[in-house]
């Protein structure tokens, strides 16, 4: 690939800020430096980013779909398209996320994801959400398909996925969960507590280091029972997902999580569903009708059913809600995710890592996204 360079940009690498800098790259990053050190090279394409910023490509580890695509469609081409569509949001890596369904439907979705990965889809791993969750905190997870944790079943699904399942949402208090949790740890899969009605005492001696969509569909905070929320907010080892659409979580509760956890233990997600990027109307999630109106997606009974949040809006919102710096927002949308899941070529911008980055206007809207050195604006 021909060498390219972005010049005159304010670069947030995830480790430092280069106030007036350049980034030289092909598929990987070749050089990052100050414009005062910039030496033009022959035959390289130059992009002038005066007045713009560069941040690492964002990573969404909890997304069911968007743009009329859903991971449960079991359509490999759809997952390829989903990744390309999300470049508009500044997302260069995502984890397609399944949901509670019949076992054969989950297996079909995992098989399709494996095929999509082989076709070059923009994801690294898969997030399995359910079916090993609590019926008391089901949310939009269909009750009839919720079952106890089953290691043998999971082994079958992991094989179908080509060993791509890296994150599993389950309820720690339910039958079989402790043994399942131990198995996940032994095989290098991150277990995440979610859709759970656990009390604090059931979590004290567990080693769960991730929490699915903090506050949503988990036992809340009470002065006589800390619940799941109290446990994860006080546990320095737990990474918490937050949906920053202003609907799933009140902005001040996002701020509370940021203040208590710090920017290194917050993972901004969208939890988006099929209707993201589409008009208001009637859609489907896991065989259930979902009404999308005024920025929210809800089941017939009013239960929230994922979001229609785009990641660039999530980035702007976390800054607005918490008052955090752009540097901290970069940690919460890219660097933390890469570090947690061992994506050593993603996350922070550095020489030798993948050329995955976002060029933003001063208002933090996406101007261009580059993935493996290819510019979205080039239409590739």
C-alpha positions in Angstrom: 0.0 0.0 0.0 1.2 3.5 -0.8 2.3 5.6 2.1 -0.1 8.4 3.2 0.1 11.2 5.7 -2.3 13.4 7.6 -0.8 16.7 8.5 -1.6 19.8 10.6 -3.8 17.7 13.0 -4.2 17.7 16.8 -3.6 14.1 17.5 -4.9 12.3 20.6 -3.0 9.0 20.6 -4.5 7.6 23.7 -1.2 8.1 25.5 -0.4 11.8 24.7 -1.6 14.8 22.7 0.4 16.0 19.7 -0.7 19.6 19.4 0.2 20.2 15.8 1.3 17.0 14.3 1.3 14.5 11.5 0.6 10.8 11.2 2.3 8.8 8.4 0.9 5.3 7.6 0.1 2.6 5.1 -1.8 -0.4 6.6 0.0 0.3 9.8 1.3 3.5 11.4 4.8 4.4 10.3 5.4 7.7 12.2 3.7 10.2 14.5 5.4 13.5 15.1 5.2 17.3 15.4 4.8 19.3 12.2 8.1 21.0 13.1 9.7 17.6 12.5 7.8 16.9 9.3 9.9 16.0 6.3 7.9 15.5 3.1 8.5 12.3 1.2 8.1 11.6 -2.5 5.1 9.8 -3.8 3.0 9.9 -0.6 -0.6 11.1 -0.5 -1.0 14.1 1.8 -4.3 15.0 3.6 -4.4 18.4 5.3 -6.3 18.2 8.5 -6.0 21.9 9.6 -8.6 22.6 12.3 -9.3 19.0 12.9 -8.4 16.3 15.4 -7.4 12.7 15.1 -8.4 10.1 17.6 -8.0 6.3 17.6 -10.6 4.3 15.8 -13.5 3.5 18.2 -14.3 0.0 19.4 -17.9 -1.0 20.2 -17.9 -4.3 22.2 -21.7 -4.4 22.6 -23.7 -3.9 19.4 -26.5 -6.1 18.1 -26.9 -4.3 14.8 -27.9 -1.3 12.8 -28.7 -0.1 9.3 -31.4 -2.9 9.0 -28.8 -5.6 10.0 -28.8 -7.7 13.1 -26.3 -10.3 14.3 -29.2 -12.8 14.9 -30.1 -12.6 11.2 -27.3 -15.2 10.7 -26.2 -13.4 7.5 -22.5 -13.1 7.1 -22.7 -10.5 4.3 -24.9 -8.4 6.6 -22.1 -8.3 9.3 -19.6 -7.3 6.6 -21.9 -4.4 5.6 -22.5 -3.4 9.2 -18.8 -2.8 9.8 -18.6 -0.6 6.7 -21.6 1.4 7.7 -20.2 2.0 11.1 -17.1 3.7 9.6 -19.4 6.7 9.3 -19.6 6.7 13.1 -15.8 6.4 13.6 -16.0 2.7 14.5 -13.2 0.6 13.1 -13.7 -2.5 15.2 -16.9 -4.0 16.7 -18.1 -7.1 18.6 -21.3 -8.5 17.0 -23.6 -9.3 19.9 -26.1 -12.1 20.0 -29.1 -12.3 22.2 -31.2 -14.9 24.0 -32.9 -17.1 21.4 -33.4 -20.8 20.6 -30.1 -22.7 20.7 -30.2 -23.4 16.9 -30.7 -19.7 16.2 -27.7 -18.7 18.3 -25.6 -21.3 16.7 -26.6 -20.1 13.2 -25.7 -16.6 14.2 -22.3 -17.7 15.4 -21.6 -19.7 12.3 -22.5 -16.7 10.2 -20.2 -14.5 12.2 -17.3 -16.9 11.7 -18.0 -16.7 7.9 -18.2 -12.9 8.1 -14.8 -12.8 9.8 -13.4 -14.9 7.0 -14.8 -12.4 4.5 -13.0 -9.5 6.2 -15.7 -8.1 8.5 -14.6 -5.4 10.8 -14.7 -7.3 14.0 -12.3 -9.1 16.2 -14.5 -11.1 18.6 -18.1 -12.0 19.4 -20.1 -10.9 22.5 -22.6 -13.7 23.5 -25.4 -12.0 25.5 -27.5 -14.7 27.1 -29.2 -17.1 27.2 -27.7 -17.7 30.7 -29.4 -14.8 32.4 -32.0 -14.0 35.0 -35.7 -14.1 34.1 -36.2 -11.4 36.8 -33.9 -9.1 34.8 -34.7 -10.3 31.3 -35.4 -6.9 29.7 -35.6 -7.6 25.9 -34.2 -11.1 26.3 -37.1 -13.5 25.5 -38.1 -15.3 28.7 -38.9 -18.6 27.0 -35.3 -19.1 25.8 -33.5 -18.2 29.1 -31.8 -21.3 30.5 -29.2 -22.2 33.1 -25.5 -22.0 32.1 -24.4 -25.1 30.2 -20.7 -25.6 29.6 -21.2 -28.3 27.0 -23.6 -26.2 25.0 -21.2 -23.3 25.2 -18.4 -25.5 23.9 -20.5 -26.3 20.9 -21.3 -22.6 20.3 -17.6 -21.7 20.6 -16.7 -24.3 18.1 -19.4 -23.0 15.7 -17.9 -19.5 16.1 -14.4 -20.5 15.3 -13.4 -19.6 18.8 -14.4 -16.0 18.3 -16.6 -15.7 21.4 -14.6 -13.5 23.8 -17.2 -11.9 26.0 -20.2 -13.6 27.6 -23.0 -12.0 29.5 -24.6 -14.2 32.2 -26.2 -13.9 35.6 -23.7 -15.0 38.3 -26.4 -16.0 40.8 -28.2 -18.5 38.5 -27.8 -22.3 38.4 -24.5 -23.5 37.0 -23.0 -20.0 36.8 -20.1 -20.5 39.1 -18.8 -23.6 37.2 -19.4 -21.8 33.9 -17.5 -18.7 35.2 -14.5 -20.9 36.1 -14.6 -22.5 32.7 -14.6 -19.1 30.9 -11.6 -18.0 32.9 -9.7 -21.2 32.1 -10.3 -20.7 28.4 -9.5 -17.0 28.2 -13.1 -15.8 27.7 -14.2 -12.7 29.6 -17.3 -13.2 31.7 -19.5 -10.2 32.3 -22.3 -9.9 34.8 -25.5 -8.7 33.2 -29.3 -9.2 33.2 -28.7 -10.2 36.8 -30.6 -10.0 40.1 -27.6 -10.9 42.2 -27.2 -9.4 45.7 -23.8 -8.0 46.7 -23.0 -11.0 48.9 -23.3 -13.4 45.9 -20.6 -11.4 44.1 -18.1 -10.8 46.9 -15.8 -13.7 46.2 -16.3 -13.9 42.5 -13.7 -12.7 40.0 -15.9 -11.2 37.3 -14.2 -8.2 35.8 -16.8 -6.8 33.4 -20.4 -5.6 33.8 -22.9 -5.4 30.9 -24.7 -2.1 30.4 -24.3 -0.7 33.9 -27.6 0.1 35.7 -29.7 -1.5 33.0 -31.3 -4.8 33.9 -29.4 -5.4 37.1 -30.2 -5.2 40.7 -29.9 -1.5 41.6 -28.3 0.4 44.5 -30.1 0.4 47.8 -28.9 1.7 51.2 -29.5 -1.8 52.8 -28.4 -3.8 49.8 -25.7 -2.5 47.4 -26.9 -4.9 44.7 -25.0 -5.4 41.4 -24.6 -1.7 40.9 -23.1 -1.0 44.3 -20.7 -4.0 43.9 -19.3 -3.0 40.5 -19.0 0.7 41.3 -16.9 -0.1 44.3 -14.9 -2.9 42.8 -11.7 -1.4 41.1 -11.2 -4.5 39.0 -14.6 -4.3 37.1 -14.9 -2.6 33.7 -18.4 -1.2 33.3 -20.2 -0.7 30.0 -22.3 2.5 29.7 -24.9 3.3 27.1 -24.5 7.1 26.7 -27.7 7.9 24.8 -29.3 9.8 27.7 -32.2 7.4 27.6 -30.9 4.2 29.1 -29.0 6.1 31.8 -29.6 9.6 33.2 -26.5 11.7 32.3 -25.8 12.3 36.0 -25.6 8.5 36.6 -23.1 8.3 33.7 -21.1 11.0 35.5 -21.4 9.1 38.8 -19.9 6.0 37.1 -17.1 8.1 35.6 -16.3 9.7 38.9 -16.2 6.5 40.9 -14.6 4.2 38.3 -12.3 6.6 36.6 -11.8 6.7 32.8 -9.8 3.5 32.7 -12.7 1.4 33.9 -15.5 2.7 31.7 -16.3 1.2 28.3 -18.7 3.3 26.2 -21.1 1.1 24.2 -24.1 1.6 22.0 -26.0 -1.7 22.5 -27.6 -0.6 19.2 -30.2 -2.7 17.3 -31.3 -3.0 13.7 -33.0 0.4 13.6 -29.9 2.5 14.1 -29.4 4.7 11.1 -33.0 4.2 9.9 -36.3 6.1 10.2 -38.7 5.8 13.2 -41.1 2.9 12.8 -41.8 -0.7 13.7 -38.8 -3.1 13.8 -37.9 -6.5 15.2 -35.5 -7.7 17.9 -35.3 -11.4 18.7 -38.7 -12.1 17.2 -40.3 -9.3 19.2 -41.8 -6.1 17.7 -39.9 -3.0 18.6 -41.2 0.6 18.3 -38.6 3.2 17.5 -39.6 6.8 18.1 -37.9 9.9 19.4 -34.5 8.3 19.8 -35.6 5.2 21.8 -36.4 1.6 20.9 -39.0 -0.1 23.0 -41.0 -3.3 23.2 -44.8 -3.3 23.2 -44.8 -3.0 27.1 -42.4 0.0 27.0 -39.2 -2.0 27.9 -36.1 -0.6 26.3 -34.9 -2.9 23.5 -31.4 -1.8 22.8 -30.6 1.7 21.4 -30.3 3.5 18.1 -27.2 5.3 19.3 -24.3 5.9 17.0 -20.8 5.7 18.4 -19.7 9.3 17.5 -22.8 10.6 19.3 -21.9 8.4 22.3 -18.4 9.9 22.2 -19.8 13.5 22.3 -22.4 12.5 24.9 -19.9 11.0 27.4 -18.0 14.3 27.2 -21.1 16.3 27.7 -22.5 14.1 30.5 -19.3 13.8 32.6 -17.4 16.9 31.7 -14.4 14.7 30.8 -11.6 15.6 28.5 -11.3 14.3 24.9 -8.3 12.3 26.2 -10.5 10.5 28.7 -13.3 10.0 26.1 -10.6 8.3 23.9 -9.8 5.9 26.7 -13.5 5.0 27.2 -14.2 4.5 23.5 -11.1 2.8 22.2 -8.0 2.3 24.4 -9.8 0.5 27.3 -11.5 -2.0 24.9 -8.3 -2.8 23.1 -6.4 -3.4 26.3 -9.1 -5.4 28.0 -9.4 -7.9 25.1 -5.8 -8.0 24.1 -6.2 -6.2 20.8 -2.6 -5.2 20.7 -2.7 -3.7 17.2 -5.8 -1.5 18.0 -6.6 1.2 20.5 -3.9 3.8 21.2 -2.2 5.2 18.1 1.5 4.2 18.0 4.1 3.1 15.4 3.5 -0.4 14.3 -0.1 -0.6 15.2 -3.0 -0.7 12.7 -3.7 2.6 10.9 -7.2 2.8 12.4 -8.1 6.3 13.3 -10.8 9.0 13.0 -10.5 12.5 11.7 -13.0 14.7 13.5 -14.1 18.3 12.9 -13.8 20.7 15.9 -17.4 19.9 16.8 -16.4 16.3 17.2 -18.4 15.1 14.2 -16.7 12.5 12.0 -15.0 14.0 8.9 -13.3 10.8 7.8 -12.4 7.3 9.2 -9.3 5.4 8.2 -9.2 1.6 8.8 -6.0 -0.3 7.9 -4.9 2.7 6.0 -8.0 2.9 3.8 -10.0 6.1 4.0 -13.8 5.8 4.2 -14.1 8.9 1.9 -12.4 6.8 -0.8 -15.4 4.6 -0.8 -13.5 1.4 -0.2 
